[in-house]
Amino acid sequence: MRAAIITELGAEPVLGERPDPVAGEGGVLVHVSTAALNPADLVYASGIRLKPSTPFVPGIEAVGRTPDGKRVYFYPAQHPHGTFAEQAVAHLGQVQPLADDITDEQALCLGVAGTTAWLALTYKAGIQPGESVLVLGATGSVGQIAVQAAKALGARRVVAAGRDRETLDTLLDHGADTVVTLDEGYESRLVDASEGGFDLVVDSLFGDPMVAGIRATRAGGRIVNLGMRAGRTVELPGIPLKGRDLLSCSIDMVPTAVKARAFGDLCQVARTGGIHVEFERTALADVAETWKRQATSPHCKLLIVP
């Protein structure tokens, strides 16, 4: 079968041929219709956190059909049979039936990206109706959904903050009450936009932007970090953090049943038009170029069609 292949850690994937995968015990074969590229794919293939054996097919989530014809969404794929291929192997028990009124594109925007945002707001932060929310890194796929999900969950005020002004402006039509561009002087503008302090900050950036978000959070508020797009280290002053809860959310550490319920809740919101995410479909033959684009924060969900 045609597949993207990582031949060595730290290298970009190349298009090639792989044997058709065989699902062993605990796995299920899926014929992939559409897969999604995530920042986690690049981290995994870099060997920064883990040292996966090579060669392997990258890709952790996809939509497709099982051998009996059922249309499903699944995450994660089983190493080494990732989703950037005509066929992949999913973990049994982590394959979710997909209703026909949810498109491949919707499912993959709501999958890893959407579920991460939803769990940060609900499972980790326990958002309450009437709270004010700041989303740092709002121009990425996770951030875009966090803005909309916060409003759908009853937030009184949602502030979207990121570097790309054009993408930020689109969020004014999708849940954001105001936006803050993370350029010179943004720290004071975040404080001003908080109107006395945010109840909750959802942060995908880490580094200095997260510290600025902490300073804009009221006493008793919560900050949930999801990622480290602005750097992997931070100098964190203790005084602004005092009385505020700094939390970390990782989708891989959430029980499977909780993730499945979050995905279902997001699909229900999507059915009412409450979730919109920019996406772009790309060909498997262009996987190396698509991989490079993901590394530069493309402000949309990149989908790969095998």
Solvent accessible surface area in square Angstrom, and as a share of the most:
residue,aa,sasa,rsa
1,M,31,0.14
2,R,81,0.30
3,A,0,0.00
4,A,0,0.00
5,I,18,0.09
6,I,0,0.00
7,T,77,0.45
8,E,108,0.49
9,L,59,0.29
10,G,61,0.59
11,A,31,0.24
12,E,72,0.32
13,P,0,0.00
14,V,80,0.46
15,L,76,0.38
16,G,22,0.21
17,E,122,0.55
18,R,52,0.19
19,P,107,0.67
20,D,82,0.43
21,P,7,0.05
22,V,127,0.73
23,A,35,0.27
24,G,49,0.47
25,E,182,0.81
26,G,36,0.34
27,G,14,0.13
28,V,29,0.16
29,L,35,0.18
30,V,0,0.00
31,H,87,0.39
32,V,14,0.08
33,S,51,0.33
34,T,1,0.01
35,A,0,0.00
36,A,0,0.00
37,L,2,0.01
38,N,4,0.02
39,P,59,0.37
40,A,49,0.38
41,D,3,0.02
42,L,32,0.16
43,V,40,0.23
44,Y,65,0.25
45,A,2,0.02
46,S,40,0.26
47,G,2,0.02
48,I,99,0.50
49,R,173,0.63
50,L,109,0.54
51,K,160,0.68
52,P,14,0.09
53,S,77,0.50
54,T,56,0.33
55,P,67,0.42
56,F,1,0.01
57,V,5,0.03
58,P,6,0.04
59,G,7,0.07
60,I,31,0.16
61,E,0,0.00
62,A,0,0.00
63,V,1,0.00
64,G,1,0.01
65,R,117,0.43
66,T,17,0.10
67,P,91,0.58
68,D,101,0.52
69,G,39,0.37
70,K,130,0.55
71,R,38,0.14
72,V,6,0.03
73,Y,9,0.03
74,F,0,0.00
75,Y,25,0.09
76,P,34,0.22
77,A,13,0.10
78,Q,40,0.18
79,H,76,0.34
80,P,39,0.25
81,H,48,0.21
82,G,4,0.04
83,T,0,0.00
84,F,1,0.00
85,A,0,0.00
86,E,64,0.29
87,Q,23,0.10
88,A,0,0.00
89,V,1,0.00
90,A,0,0.00
91,H,63,0.28
92,L,122,0.60
93,G,62,0.60
94,Q,49,0.22
95,V,36,0.20
96,Q,40,0.18
97,P,117,0.73
98,L,13,0.07
99,A,46,0.35
100,D,129,0.67
101,D,88,0.45
102,I,1,0.01
103,T,65,0.38
104,D,23,0.12
105,E,30,0.13
106,Q,61,0.27
107,A,0,0.00
108,L,0,0.00
109,C,7,0.04
110,L,3,0.01
111,G,2,0.02
112,V,16,0.09
113,A,3,0.02
114,G,0,0.00
115,T,5,0.03
116,T,16,0.09
117,A,0,0.00
118,W,20,0.07
119,L,3,0.01
120,A,0,0.00
121,L,0,0.00
122,T,42,0.24
123,Y,104,0.40
124,K,72,0.31
125,A,11,0.08
126,G,33,0.32
127,I,17,0.09
128,Q,103,0.46
129,P,102,0.64
130,G,41,0.39
131,E,22,0.10
132,S,1,0.01
133,V,0,0.00
134,L,0,0.00
135,V,1,0.01
136,L,0,0.00
137,G,9,0.09
138,A,0,0.00
139,T,8,0.05
140,G,30,0.28
141,S,18,0.12
142,V,36,0.21
143,G,1,0.01
144,Q,6,0.03
145,I,0,0.00
146,A,0,0.00
147,V,0,0.00
148,Q,8,0.03
149,A,0,0.00
150,A,0,0.00
151,K,70,0.30
152,A,55,0.43
153,L,46,0.23
154,G,32,0.31
155,A,5,0.04
156,R,142,0.52
157,R,40,0.14
158,V,0,0.00
159,V,0,0.00
160,A,0,0.00
161,A,0,0.00
162,G,2,0.02
163,R,131,0.48
164,D,42,0.22
165,R,120,0.44
166,E,137,0.62
167,T,16,0.09
168,L,0,0.00
169,D,60,0.31
170,T,62,0.36
171,L,4,0.02
172,L,80,0.40
173,D,119,0.62
174,H,61,0.27
175,G,21,0.20
176,A,8,0.06
177,D,67,0.35
178,T,41,0.24
179,V,17,0.10
180,V,9,0.05
181,T,21,0.12
182,L,19,0.09
183,D,76,0.39
184,E,164,0.74
185,G,35,0.34
186,Y,26,0.10
187,E,80,0.36
188,S,70,0.45
189,R,90,0.33
190,L,0,0.00
191,V,71,0.41
192,D,107,0.55
193,A,13,0.10
194,S,6,0.04
195,E,116,0.52
196,G,77,0.74
197,G,14,0.13
198,F,0,0.00
199,D,19,0.10
200,L,0,0.00
201,V,0,0.00
202,V,1,0.01
203,D,0,0.00
204,S,15,0.10
205,L,6,0.03
206,F,32,0.14
207,G,5,0.05
208,D,105,0.54
209,P,15,0.09
210,M,1,0.01
211,V,15,0.09
212,A,4,0.03
213,G,0,0.00
214,I,1,0.00
215,R,133,0.49
216,A,2,0.02
217,T,3,0.02
218,R,90,0.33
219,A,68,0.53
220,G,42,0.41
221,G,0,0.00
222,R,30,0.11
223,I,0,0.00
224,V,0,0.00
225,N,13,0.06
226,L,33,0.17
227,G,23,0.22
228,M,94,0.42
229,R,106,0.39
230,A,44,0.34
231,G,29,0.28
232,R,144,0.53
233,T,117,0.68
234,V,46,0.27
235,E,159,0.71
236,L,63,0.31
237,P,45,0.28
238,G,53,0.51
239,I,143,0.72
240,P,21,0.13
241,L,39,0.19
242,K,151,0.64
243,G,53,0.51
244,R,56,0.20
245,D,77,0.40
246,L,64,0.32
247,L,54,0.27
248,S,80,0.51
249,C,6,0.04
250,S,38,0.24
251,I,20,0.10
252,D,94,0.49
253,M,158,0.71
254,V,10,0.06
255,P,70,0.44
256,T,59,0.35
257,A,68,0.53
258,V,26,0.15
259,K,25,0.11
260,A,37,0.29
261,R,144,0.52
262,A,4,0.03
263,F,8,0.03
264,G,36,0.35
265,D,60,0.31
266,L,0,0.00
267,C,8,0.05
268,Q,103,0.46
269,V,28,0.16
270,A,9,0.07
271,R,102,0.37
272,T,109,0.63
273,G,64,0.62
274,G,32,0.31
275,I,20,0.10
276,H,81,0.36
277,V,10,0.06
278,E,83,0.37
279,F,92,0.38
280,E,68,0.30
281,R,113,0.41
282,T,20,0.11
283,A,49,0.38
284,L,2,0.01
285,A,59,0.46
286,D,77,0.40
287,V,2,0.01
288,A,36,0.28
289,E,100,0.45
290,T,3,0.02
291,W,18,0.06
292,K,96,0.41
293,R,76,0.28
294,Q,14,0.06
295,A,59,0.45
296,T,104,0.60
297,S,30,0.20
298,P,31,0.19
299,H,54,0.24
300,C,21,0.12
301,K,6,0.02
302,L,0,0.00
303,L,0,0.00
304,I,0,0.00
305,V,45,0.26
306,P,36,0.23
